Amino acid sequence: MTAATFDFTPLWPAGLPAAAAKWTGLAKFSFVGGNNDPEQVPVEGLIDAVNAVLKREGKTLATYGLASGPQGYLRLRQFLSAKLKRDAGIACTADEILIVSGSLQALDLVNATLLARGDTVIVERDTYQGALNRLTRLGINTIGIPLDGDGMRMDILADTLADLRRRSITPKYIYTIPTVQNPTGTIMPEARRVELLGLAGQYGVPIFEDDCYADLIWDGHRPPALYAMSKSGNVIHIGSFSKSIAPALRVGFIVAPWAALSRMLALKTDAGSGALEQMVLAEYCAPHFEEHVPSLTRGLRAKLDTLMDALNAQFGTSAEFEAPKGGIFLWLKLPDNVDTLKLYQAALAAGVAINPGPEWSTDKAYAGSRLRLCFASPSHEQIREGIAILAEVCRKEFGVPARIANVETRARTSD
Ligand SMILES: Cc1ncc(COP(=O)(O)O)c(C=O)c1O
């Protein structure tokens, strides 16, 4: 490393986010992030796909956007158009799809198209940290709607929209993760989707539907996407290959009416998302996606069982949770005296990384004793060991669980 002498500090413009922390590696027992199961990445299939597609079409890499134009590799958009029709009931052509660099870029493009500082948006109270952080940074007034076992509560949404109207505020969008919600794992049933669309229509608010986890449902059945059910075209739909194939590929997509999509395309100034990833995905997914996903979800379901067993054994009744209907996360409630921001620090020092609830919620007090655990990336063994360590740390810090693995232990009192 060179000796750094130039001082950049006076040059930072106002509003620059705080500096990123240096990466120091994953924790030994990592339950954080949206990482997937390393054993389930279809490596051999991807190798075959990369060979086949490069031999056939490698020379198209000479052109920005391949030979497909700025919306992304045409064969991938054609795959998505057929898949979205089959799985989510969405009737869209390849021209209504924009391939992006992970659905995080989709969040940025939708926000850049619709939001200005001071705007109001509605989200689920417990929701994706990446969405919340973006809204905070943009100076958006974010209102969280509580969830129940069927997702966002429509009675509270109706009251909130009515209250905002009395104050002459029209939210810019309602952001929802209706199909395997992050972090709660709920799936909004079709009837509630009808209600949501009804309220959105009544108040003239578009819906921003994030279907990132929709492929990972234990029984494989999902309700139609809000995008498919909307009669007025007031839904923007985003999805990703991060959860079904691999997050490091950084390939996601936006489906939207052209009037909105064309504005997002104008803001996508990166000259196209990585082409090789798109080519490999199209080549692999067309023949293999349908057999890959059930095998992936079977593995994830087994890991969820291991996690729930470990929590029951180590935390007993101190850990409350509903089994998610799919996905890679368990949203967990510990007794009220547990501060999961503090637990996070202490657990990390013991080699266990967890996501503290307040970072995943608009209601920091409600989420103060909650946490999110990703069960996809640790092995079964790491899940068992990591949860045992977490319980031990939690007992030392907060006196719960009072018993560990059915052995009574003395709770820490003063130190
Ligand atoms: C709800 C939700 N949306 C979007 C993303 C971003 O995913 P990616 O950019 O990898 O597609 C995530 C990642 O965990 C997520 O949980």
The ligand as a MOL file (V3000), in Angstrom:
LIG
                    3D

  0  0  0     0  0            999 V3000
M  V30 BEGIN CTAB
M  V30 COUNTS 16 16 0 0 0
M  V30 BEGIN ATOM
M  V30 1 C -36.4130 -8.0780 -0.5420 0
M  V30 2 C -35.1230 -7.9430 -1.2700 0
M  V30 3 N -35.0860 -7.1920 -2.3790 0
M  V30 4 C -33.9490 -7.0450 -3.0710 0
M  V30 5 C -32.7830 -7.6450 -2.6710 0
M  V30 6 C -31.5390 -7.4280 -3.4630 0
M  V30 7 O -31.1290 -8.5780 -4.0680 0
M  V30 8 P -30.1900 -8.6400 -5.3310 0
M  V30 9 O -29.6640 -7.2630 -5.5870 0
M  V30 10 O -29.1190 -9.5950 -5.0040 0
M  V30 11 O -31.0640 -9.0880 -6.4600 0
M  V30 12 C -32.7710 -8.4420 -1.5180 0
M  V30 13 C -31.5300 -9.1080 -1.0650 0
M  V30 14 O -31.4200 -9.7620 -0.0720 0
M  V30 15 C -33.9770 -8.5910 -0.7990 0
M  V30 16 O -34.0340 -9.3140 0.3140 0
M  V30 END ATOM
M  V30 BEGIN BOND
M  V30 1 1 1 2
M  V30 2 1 2 3
M  V30 3 2 2 15
M  V30 4 2 3 4
M  V30 5 1 4 5
M  V30 6 1 5 6
M  V30 7 2 5 12
M  V30 8 1 6 7
M  V30 9 1 7 8
M  V30 10 2 8 9
M  V30 11 1 8 10
M  V30 12 1 8 11
M  V30 13 1 12 13
M  V30 14 1 12 15
M  V30 15 2 13 14
M  V30 16 1 15 16
M  V30 END BOND
M  V30 END CTAB
M  END
